[in-house]
């Protein structure tokens, strides 16, 4: 399992929407098994991706955890930043 963090000017809602588009049915086709306004958890392909977005003072902090999807998580981080 790997953990990552990235800061962004996007809102937490925008980050979660981007995660749904990137990892969900229209993207990598992972299943969103748990979701709420601040986080989403995907499973598929023998692994998982967890995305949590929270607001800080001036930026949104995005915490990601993954197993088997490291390359795609890093690509998503670049898109969000």
N, C-alpha and C positions, 0 to 999 in steps of 0.2 A: 504494500500500500504506500502511496505517495501523497504528500500534502503540499499545497501551494497557496500563495496569497498574492493578490494584485490589488492595486489601488486604481480607482477610476473616477471620472467626473460624472458618470452616468448614475441615475437613481437605482436603488435596489430593484424596483419594478422593471426597469429597462434591462438590467442584468439578467433577471429571471426570464424575461421574454426572450432575450438573446439565447439563453441556455436552452430553452424549450425549442427554439428554431434550430439550433446547432446540433443538439444531442437527441431531440425527440423524433417523432415519426417522419417529419419532412426533412430531417438531417441524417444523422447516423442511425436512426430507427431504434434507439434505446427506449425502453419502457419507463415512463415516469410513474414510479410506484408510490411516491409521497411528494406532496407539494403544498406550499402555503405562500403567502406574499413575500417572505424573506428567503425561502430556500426550496430547492427541488432535488430529488434523489432519483437517479436513473439506474436501471439494471439492464444487462444484456451482454451477449458475447463473452460470457464467463467472468464478467467483472461488473464494476459500478462506477458511477460518477456522482458526487455530492457537491452541490453549489449552494453556498450561503452568502447572502449579501446584506451588509449592515452599514448604516450611515455613521460616519465619523464627523469631525468638526467641519472639514471642508471637502471631504471625498467619501466615496463609498468603498468599503473594504470588502473584497470578494475572497472567501476562503473556499478552496476546492480540495477534495480528497478523491482518489481514484485507485482502482486496481484494473490493470489491463488496458487502460485508455489514456496513458500518459501523453503520448504524442498529440492526441486530439485535445486534451485539456490544455496543453501548452499553446496550441493553435488558438483555442478559444480565449485564453488569457491575452494573447496579442490583439485579438479583435476587440476585446472589452477595454483594454488599457487606453 
